[in-house]
Amino acid sequence: MTRPRRTTSPHAHSFNICLIVLVVLGGLVMGTLLEYVIVHTVAFAAAYADSTGLDPVNAAAAPSSLNAVIDNLRNVIVGLLVALATLFLTIAGVRYILAGGDPGEVEAAKKGLRYAALGYGIAALAPLLVTILKGIVGA
């Protein structure tokens, strides 16, 4: 005896598409905001606290010390981490929506969400890691 095929209504299909679009847009907005908060706030705080006299207006100028090079490198790495974490978050959210109750797919989506959270955590801790690196190097 065959089981009847489970079909989805057109309304359910359009609802899934709307959810996917919302997850993608929400991920992009959240990633952009987090990148702004993490990178720019830390960069401005470091520029004001820098004893070499580096002001935020001329922060884009050529680095004059090892501290400036390390800070610029930190900003680039944090930006990349936030962008990758946002990508993982968006992909995992779409996979979770499209899982359709499949336990293996739901678990893979949850694993992707964990990796995205780990990426955001590492990006948030990057200034602390750079401070430790500066202490080791002696800069």
Rosetta blueprint (number, residue, H / E / L):
1 M L
2 T L
3 R L
4 P L
5 R L
6 R L
7 T L
8 T L
9 S L
10 P H
11 H H
12 A H
13 H H
14 S H
15 F H
16 N H
17 I H
18 C H
19 L H
20 I H
21 V H
22 L H
23 V H
24 V H
25 L H
26 G H
27 G H
28 L H
29 V H
30 M H
31 G H
32 T H
33 L H
34 L H
35 E H
36 Y H
37 V H
38 I H
39 V H
40 H H
41 T H
42 V H
43 A H
44 F H
45 A H
46 A H
47 A H
48 Y H
49 A H
50 D L
51 S L
52 T L
53 G L
54 L L
55 D L
56 P H
57 V H
58 N H
59 A L
60 A L
61 A L
62 A L
63 P L
64 S L
65 S L
66 L H
67 N H
68 A H
69 V H
70 I H
71 D H
72 N H
73 L H
74 R H
75 N H
76 V H
77 I H
78 V H
79 G H
80 L H
81 L H
82 V H
83 A H
84 L H
85 A H
86 T H
87 L H
88 F H
89 L H
90 T H
91 I H
92 A H
93 G H
94 V H
95 R H
96 Y H
97 I H
98 L H
99 A L
100 G L
101 G L
102 D L
103 P H
104 G H
105 E H
106 V H
107 E H
108 A H
109 A H
110 K H
111 K H
112 G H
113 L H
114 R H
115 Y H
116 A H
117 A H
118 L H
119 G H
120 Y H
121 G H
122 I H
123 A H
124 A H
125 L H
126 A H
127 P H
128 L H
129 L H
130 V H
131 T H
132 I H
133 L H
134 K H
135 G H
136 I H
137 V H
138 G L
139 A L
